[in-house]
């Protein structure tokens, strides 16, 4: 996410991230089978993360013009995984344990949504500046 878009490092990291998300989701599903009632709420954000990452990965693989859907999908995937992490672990973390439990569901989205929007707008601005520089 911090490397230059389109670089080899970004592509390799993205493939690693996509594979890791799928592994984390599969392991979350398997683990939730052992503690079904307690872990059921964690399967939903895991599914959102897996579906969003899959969409973002496939969108980029199809080489469609424009990166906004890819950026949004990968950002949503990251926010969903953070949500699952904080819902499960937040009550046991220092400082986080002082927060109300409902906040674990919304804080990643509250922080992540403006960052995703900023990334999309920044990418559009950079792309339009490059296009303006190419026109005579």
Protein Blocks (a to p, Z undefined) as FASTA:
>chain_A
ZZcehiaklmmmmmmmmmmmmmmmmmmmmmmmmmmmlmmmmmmmmmmmmmmmmmmmmmmm
nopghjklmmmmmmmmmmmmmmmmmmmmmmmpghklmpcfklmmmmmmmmmmmmmmmmmm
mmmmmmmmmmmmmpZZ
